[in-house]
Amino acid sequence: MEPDVTMKRIVLDRMERCSVCHRVFSTDDIHIINRQPDMWTMMVECTDCHSRNFVAALMNDGDPGEARLALRRLSNAVSRELASPAREIDPADTLPAGEPVSASDVVDMHEFLREFDGDFKRLFHNPAS
């Protein structure tokens, strides 16, 4: 068996389910980030709820302190990535301003939705195509 698969199975033995949604993990949920002779770092991501866990697997006489530091670095890098501001919205990218929505528009939409059966295919069907 390949070393990657073996390592993933070892991780699965210890992290059987997602701690958030309780979905059972598979080897496909484990992504090897870095492989060194004394330590592997991996990310286990749930495909249902997208929660992530970072794992450091020590080999032989690997240093637990170094493993904690590697996990902290990974966690901080992800936190920085998530905290970075999204692309600023350029006013030129937005739709041109139209007429303001009136009370009559709201009433019309309310009446439409009250009768709407949820068939979007029929609603947006283009008879010309």
N, C-alpha and C positions, 0 to 999 in steps of 0.2 A: 504494500500500500504506500502511496506517495506520502512524503513527510507533511505536506500541506493538509491532506485529508486526515491523517493521523492526528495532527494538532487540532484541527477543527472538531474532531470527534471527542478529544479530551476536553475541549472547552464546552461542548454540548453536554458532556457528562456532568459538568458543574453548573451550567446555565441552561437548564432544560426549557424554561418558559420565559416569556417577556414579563418583566415585573410590573408593567403598566396594564397591558390588555390580556395577559396570560396565554397568548398564542404560543404554541410549541415551535421552538426554533428548529431550523434545518441547517445543514452545512452551507447552503447557499446564502444564509443570512450573515455569515462570518466572512469578513474581509481582512486579509492580512495587510497591514500597513507597512510594517518594517520587520525584517528578519536579520538578526545578528547572531553570532555564535552562542551568546549567553542569554539572549532575550528576544522574544517575538512580541510585537505589539499588534493588536487586532481590534477591529470594531465589529460589534454585533449589533445589527440594525433590524428592528422588527418591520416587516413589510406591511403590516396592518396599521400600526399606530405611529411608525417612524421614530420610535424612541431609540436612542443609541446608548450603547455601553462600550467602554474601552477596556480591553483586557491586556495585561502584560503576563506572558508566560516565561518563567525563568528556566533556563537550561543549566544543568550541572550545578556549578557554584555561582550562579548569577547573583548580583547584588540587589536585594529587595529595595534598598534606598534608591538605587538607580531606576528600578521599575516604577516606584511611586513618582519619581521625578518625571519619567517619560509619560506616565498617564496624566500627570498634572499639566505637562506641556500640551499634550493632545487636547485635553479638556479646555485649556485656555485658548488654544488656537481656534477651536470650534466656537467657543463663546465670543471671541473677537469677530469671527466670521458672521455669526448670527446678529451681533450687535451693530455691525457696520450698517450705515444708513443705506437704504435702497436707493436706486438711481433716482436722482431728482427729476421731478416731472417738469418738462419744459412746456410752458404755456403754448408754444407752437405745435406741440404734439396733441393737445386737447382738441375736442370737437369745437367748432365755432359756436358762439353763443346763439341760442334761438330765443323764441318767445318764452317768457316765464310760464310755468305750469299754473293753470287757473283752477279755481274751485270746480268749475264745470268739467275740466279735464279729469280731475280726481273722481268726480261722480261718474263720468263716462267709464273710467277704468274699473271702478267698483262694480258697476252693472255688468261690464264685460266679464270680469272675473267670476262674478256670481253664477253666470251661465256657462263659463268655460269648462269643457270636459277634460282638459289636460292633453288633448291630441295636438301636439306641436307639429307633427308631420303634416297634418291636414292644414293647420294654421299657416305654416310657412311654405306649403307646396307651391311651386312655381309652375302654373299650367303651360307656360311658354316653353318649358324644357322637356 
